[in-house]
């Protein structure tokens, strides 16, 4: 291979003195084009939110400003299931000293949903957080993960037993409902709870699960004798939904 100047333009050309040399050069150039196109395609297919890629948002979860960390978690949750590779970074935020950041991380994992199943154990631990908003965010996230979060059933039940106020009964029952069939025994047991709201939401959750909750029929039937009219009604509604096509 020889490089020589051409008169009239000062252009340098490369003259190949063998077919093998030319083939090698072409192979190299085609390979470089393929690499460039592949990298560009990968960048184009990577999920983005507000003009930033996943990697850029993950980098922001480590910012000194708590507002930036919180916003980064919020953004990853809004990207949704496609942000599954960011689960470890979000779990890392559970150690953050700012409750708003911990809550945002939990909500983000809820946004990722079933693709964040690997976070279920860490979320279960975070349910013991001292902040009520963080606790609620965790319970919702576990429900959004679904059946793969069944490891959290005992912790959710314990959380409900400690805080039977406000929206806790609904949040806990809804999380158990979304976890699905594995939570049926727990929801059935909650039908006997002394708290009216707990019984009401447990019966509603079993009704929403439907025919798969047929094992709860005897307990729901007993609830038709409940002292509270609302509880009797929701029990009747649940039985109707469960008995429909249960065979």
CORMOPE-V279185 format. One line per field, one symbol per residue. psi: psi as a letter, one per 30 degrees, with the letter a starting at -180 (. if undefined). burial: 1 if it has 24 or more other ideal C-beta (glycine too) atoms within 12 Angstrom, else 0. A space follows every 10 residues. Layout:
psi: ???
burial: ???
This chain:
psi: kkkkkkkffg kkljkkglee eeeeeeeeee eeeeeeeeee eeeefkklkh gkleeeeeef fglekfeeee eeeeeeefeb ffgffgeeee eefffkfkee eeeeeeeeee efbffgeffe eeeeeffgkf keeeeeeeee eeeeebefgf ffeeeeeeee eeihlbgeee eeeeeeefea effeeeeeef fgkfkeeeee eeeeeeeeea ffgfffeeee eeffgkfkee eeeeeeeeee eefjgf.
burial: 0000000000 0000000000 0000000000 0000000000 0000001010 0011011101 1000010111 1111111111 1111011011 1011010111 1111111111 1111111011 1111011010 0011111111 1111111111 1110111011 0011000111 1111111111 1111011101 1010101111 1111111111 0111011011 0011010000 1001111110 1100000
